[in-house]
């Protein structure tokens, strides 16, 4: 399968607060823990929780069920504007120092990571 996504031009980055637009966790917000660029997915804190059954081993003799976050497709995520707390589309424009930076299309303010 051919991947048509550019590896460095995502609207979502690690550390961003995002809102889920579709699926079982619709309208939930959370912090991005990891971005999986090859699959165009992101792992969001507290979203898309799955239960994995772990076999007993030397490191965990108990085994049992472990709940972890599964990746969510980035098309189902939207950046939350830090100024207003609302989901917003993002664009890129030059900041004062002449560097391209993401900005909120709703308020026009720059989006800082974190």
C-alpha positions as CSV (number, residue, x, y, z in Angstrom):
1,X,0.0,0.0,0.0
2,X,1.4,3.4,-1.0
3,X,1.5,6.2,1.6
4,X,0.7,9.7,0.3
5,X,1.4,11.6,3.5
6,X,4.4,13.9,3.9
7,X,6.3,12.9,7.0
8,X,6.8,16.4,8.4
9,X,3.7,18.4,7.6
10,X,1.1,17.3,10.2
11,X,-1.5,19.6,11.7
12,X,-0.9,17.7,15.0
13,X,2.3,17.4,17.0
14,X,3.3,15.6,20.2
15,X,2.2,17.6,23.2
16,X,-0.8,19.3,21.5
17,X,-4.2,19.2,23.0
18,X,-6.7,17.7,20.5
19,X,-10.4,17.0,20.2
20,X,-11.7,13.8,18.8
21,X,-14.2,14.4,15.9
22,X,-15.5,10.9,15.2
23,X,-15.8,7.4,16.7
24,X,-16.7,6.0,20.1
25,X,-14.7,8.8,21.9
26,X,-16.2,11.7,19.9
27,X,-16.0,15.1,21.7
28,X,-13.3,13.9,24.1
29,X,-10.1,16.0,24.5
30,X,-6.6,14.8,25.4
31,X,-2.9,15.4,25.0
32,X,-1.0,13.8,22.1
33,X,1.5,11.3,23.6
34,X,3.0,10.1,20.3
35,X,2.6,10.7,16.5
36,X,3.0,7.7,14.2
37,X,3.9,9.4,10.9
38,X,4.1,6.2,8.8
39,X,0.5,5.3,9.5
40,X,-0.9,8.9,9.9
41,X,-2.0,8.2,13.4
42,X,-1.6,9.6,16.9
43,X,-1.9,8.2,20.4
44,X,-4.0,10.5,22.6
45,X,-4.1,10.4,26.4
46,X,-7.3,8.8,27.7
47,X,-8.8,8.2,24.2
48,X,-9.5,4.9,22.3
49,X,-8.7,2.7,25.4
50,X,-8.3,-1.0,24.5
51,X,-7.8,-4.0,26.8
52,X,-4.9,-6.3,26.1
53,X,-4.6,-9.7,27.7
54,X,-1.0,-10.3,29.0
55,X,0.3,-13.8,29.6
56,X,2.1,-14.4,32.9
57,X,5.9,-14.0,32.5
58,X,9.0,-13.6,34.6
59,X,8.7,-9.8,34.7
60,X,4.9,-9.9,35.5
61,X,4.0,-13.2,37.1
62,X,0.4,-12.1,37.6
63,X,-0.4,-11.6,33.9
64,X,-3.9,-10.3,33.5
65,X,-5.6,-7.5,31.5
66,X,-3.9,-4.2,30.7
67,X,-5.6,-1.1,29.4
68,X,-3.7,1.1,27.0
69,X,-4.4,3.8,24.4
70,X,-4.6,2.7,20.8
71,X,-3.7,5.0,17.9
72,X,-6.4,7.2,16.4
73,X,-6.3,8.3,12.7
74,X,-5.3,12.0,12.5
75,X,-8.2,12.9,10.2
76,X,-10.4,12.3,13.3
77,X,-8.5,14.8,15.4
78,X,-8.5,18.6,15.6
79,X,-6.2,20.9,17.4
80,X,-7.6,22.8,20.4
81,X,-6.8,26.5,20.4
82,X,-4.9,27.2,23.7
83,X,-6.3,30.8,23.9
84,X,-10.1,29.9,23.6
85,X,-10.1,26.2,24.4
86,X,-12.1,25.4,21.3
87,X,-11.2,23.2,18.4
88,X,-9.8,25.1,15.4
89,X,-8.4,24.5,12.0
90,X,-4.7,25.4,11.8
91,X,-2.6,27.0,9.1
92,X,1.1,28.1,8.7
93,X,2.4,31.6,8.5
94,X,5.7,33.4,9.2
95,X,6.2,34.6,12.8
96,X,8.2,37.7,13.9
97,X,11.5,35.9,13.5
98,X,10.7,34.8,10.0
99,X,10.0,31.2,10.8
100,X,6.9,29.2,9.7
101,X,4.7,28.5,12.7
102,X,1.2,27.0,13.1
103,X,-1.7,29.5,13.8
104,X,-5.3,29.2,14.7
105,X,-7.6,30.1,11.8
106,X,-10.3,30.9,14.3
107,X,-8.4,33.6,16.3
108,X,-5.4,34.2,14.2
109,X,-3.0,33.6,17.2
110,X,0.0,31.3,17.0
111,X,-0.2,27.8,18.4
112,X,2.6,27.0,20.8
113,X,3.3,23.4,21.5
114,X,2.3,22.2,25.0
